[in-house]
């Protein structure tokens, strides 16, 4: 590989105060949202190092401002301990996406064993059965995760118990 330039990275951190009105008791409360963002710029042929570094910093700052304005954290109301619906939905999606990625990652060895089996390449006796059993664990975990998070009407109550005592401003 012939080098044709370099990359510049810049990471910036920021915080903002989010104000929320509780859906249950109408109490206004605030919490501090902390985020970090990384920008990147390619400096072709090493022509403009300073400009590439500034471009990376500008990209990081734009991304940081977008994240600070759009994202939310899960914080319970300090008066009634209720978690707002938008916060619950956001947490559910992040939780499910993380869980499904983990299930996919854990299923890779069994997928490889199935591929070997389909190609008539056997590493050991009973390979298809072991691959199927190894695939059953992440699939069962994914189904349990979806049932627990998405279909459970008491998930918000469980989340409230887990977050008790998280400080607000």
Secondary structure, DSSP 8 states (H G I E B T S, - for coil): ----EEEEEEEEEEEEEEEEE-TTT--EEEEEEEEEEEEEEEEETT--HHHHHHHHHHHHHHHHHHHHHH-------TTT----HHHHHHHHHHHHHHHHHHHHHHHHHHHHHHHHHHTT--SSTTHHHHHHHHHHHHHHHHHHHHHHHTS-TTHHHHHHHHHTT----
